[in-house]
Amino acid sequence: MNNPEKKNPPRPELARDLKLSHAGAIVVGTIIGSGIFLVPTEMMQAVGSARLVYLAWMVGGLLSFFGALTYAELGAMKPQAGGEYVYVRDAYGPLAGFLYSWTWFLIAKPASIATITTGMVRILETFPVFSFFSHPCIAHPFTVSYGQLVAIAATLLISWLNYIGVRRAGEFQFLFTLLKVAIILGIVAVGFSYSGGTWANFATEFTGAKGGIAGFFAALVAALWAYDGWNDLNMVAGEIRDPQRNIPLSLIWGVATVGALYILVNAAVQYVLPAAAIASSERPASDAVALVLGHAGAGLVSAGMAVSMLVTLNGTIMSGARVPFAMARDEYFFKAIAEVHPRFHTPSMAIIVQCGLAIALLLLGGSFRQFFSLAIFAEWMFYMIAGSTVFVFRRRQPLAERPYRVWGYPVVPALFVLASAALLYYTFTDNLKSSAGGCLVILAGVPVFYYFARRRAAAQT
């Protein structure tokens, strides 16, 4: 007699291998990238005083914390792979969910991966031994530099790590996040040990600042970019153990930890450098450490920045593949994207395709700023939409189980949604070309959705 289980073996599923330590490391490690090392310059140029810089950091941290509280309720209520896709789909229907995933898959995540790896190469180029990265290694049929190859190699390496198991990727995230935090605390200790440092620097001003409301808003955008990435945890909710407890804990404590670290780093840099020096420096943290330890110290900061961005890359690649995977599981995308590796229990094909799209962007040879502009508009638009779903679920499903309820509802999530809307407007008007291109890509997903919807309906009849 034939055994039906042998003919139709159970479909492999994602494994819940991520513990609380891994989840917390995804939040902290993904948020802390190059932003904390680079944006203090932009913020000082925008507002001109340490007092207003700190106000921007605190407002940005508070808005990010409000977002984390909102996502904590959503993630605990719907702990499934895909995170934001699941919330948008369930609140606003399959078309809205598809357009979110389509944009995430084609624009936001490949551009984010390209941004991170391009930024990492830019940092490594500051070392004399890596100065050749800007030189072309292939001239025909199109030019490819050594730096582009390094960025592609980093993308392939971290994609492979995520391919062979989410637990391996989680352990990498945890260990290197600890290293990242140790580097940041080291910078803080070095800064405050400087004999030439003074608290009087906190009262200095940069007279050439943009100033006014526009200046503060520009500083706030820079701060929020530095805080960006906390939402990536929700994308891997389907692989977190005890998600109803661990998602809220990781989001809340992770964002709070990052906020404290950012304030400490800025305080240490300000203790060493006056406002005008910060405004004119490309890398304030490196310059501050160089004053204390010499050029070797600045090199250590740059190495720390490169390590930091590698950890951010791991969190980005890990979270990115889960969204198209969830959409494909709903049969609104190619069936192959929904495959789970039978041995590694990872969304293997989604990881491979995401890697290929990021490499294609890197081969096109865009700049760090171009990649960033391409990603930021799409990201803030869906922060706003996904955050708003908490109101829909509260109204539509008032009796649904909610292991965590967002503190301060409805004010806290409303402030987060309004802040996201304001930033969406700012990023759209600040980067009209990239934002318009992003809108066109989103709209191009409408006929694609109906193609897959017809296929899905035909398969179910």
ABEGO torsion letter per residue (X at the ends): XBBAAAABBBBBBBBBABBAAAAAAAAAAAABBAAAAAAAAAAAAAAGBAAAAAAAAAAAAAAAAAAAAAAAAAAAABBBBGEAAAAAAAAAEAAAAAAAAAAAAAAAAAAAAAAAAAAAAAAAAABAAAAAAABBABAOABBBBAAAAAAAAAAAAAAAAAAAEAAAAAAAAAAAAAAAAAAAAAAAAAAAABAABBAAAAABBBAABAEEAAAAAAAAAAAAAAABGAAAAAAAAAABBGAAAAAAAAAAAAAAAAAAAAAAAAAAAAAABBAAAAAABABAAAAAAAAAAEAAAAAAAAAAAAAAAAAAAAAAAAAAAAAAAAAAAAGABBAAAABBBAAAGBBAAAAAAAAAAAAAAAAAGBBAAAAAAAAAAAAAAAAAAAAAAAAAAAAABAABBBABBBBGOAAAAAAAAAAAAAAAAAAAAABAAAAAAAAAAAAAAAAAAAAAAAAAAAAAX
